[in-house]
Amino acid sequence: GDSVTQMEGPVTLSEEAFLTINCTYTATGYPSLFWYVQYPGEGLQLLLKATKADDKGSNKGFEATYRKETTSFHLEKGSVQVSDSAVYFCALDTGTASKLTFGTGTRLQVTL
Amino acid sequence: DAGVIQSPRHEVTEMGQEVTLRCKPISGHNSLFWYRQTMMRGLELLIYFNNNVPIDDSGMPEDRFSAKMPNASFSTLKIQPSEPRDSAVYFCASRPGQGLEKLFFGSGTQLSVL
């Protein structure tokens, strides 16, 4: 079945540090890949997505590239801010079941 | 649009009591999802509906859980009887169709079963 594996958190960084959160997936078919972010006390919201191999999704300084050869979709940001502190979820959707499969989430904590 | 609206925001109940969680999806959205979030298990899909019809309920933990969607603007998730291990945050989400579109999440219901 479809699955998403994320690096375990929490990830603690100082402001302006470089961020990488690893995500790999297993899927039948050709999934679309997503990163969702959950700020404290809120529901998840879409951060970025990529729908086919080699696509790069980007938003708010975050980027992720769909790598079919390594079945990965790692999230990166060049310079994190305290306001980026949140839980980040990698997810996939093959469209066949019309439902998202989420990873377990990675908590990011950014300190001054 | 007000987004996906869930109620109550917080629910504290005693073991054995019935709990009903409510969700109003975004107007015009045809698909609705119920998720449960815990520290141990992360985000789990419980059930989803398309055009008010349950499509996949394989994530519903057991018979104590039931979900309904009587119309396009309202869904409920009921737990009867509730148990302490049901304590979690329950999220409702909706999206316009069945395609590869983003989900819009509500703010969740924090359920505590004592």
Interface residues (C-beta under 8 A of the other chain):
Chain A: S32 F34 Y36 G41 E42 G43 L44 Q45 L46 K49 T51 F89 D93 G95 A97 S98 K99 L100 T101 F102 G103 T104 G105
Chain B: V4 S31 F33 G42 L43 L45 Y48 N50 I55 D56 F91 A93 Q98 G99 L100 K102 L103 F104 F105 G106 S107 G108
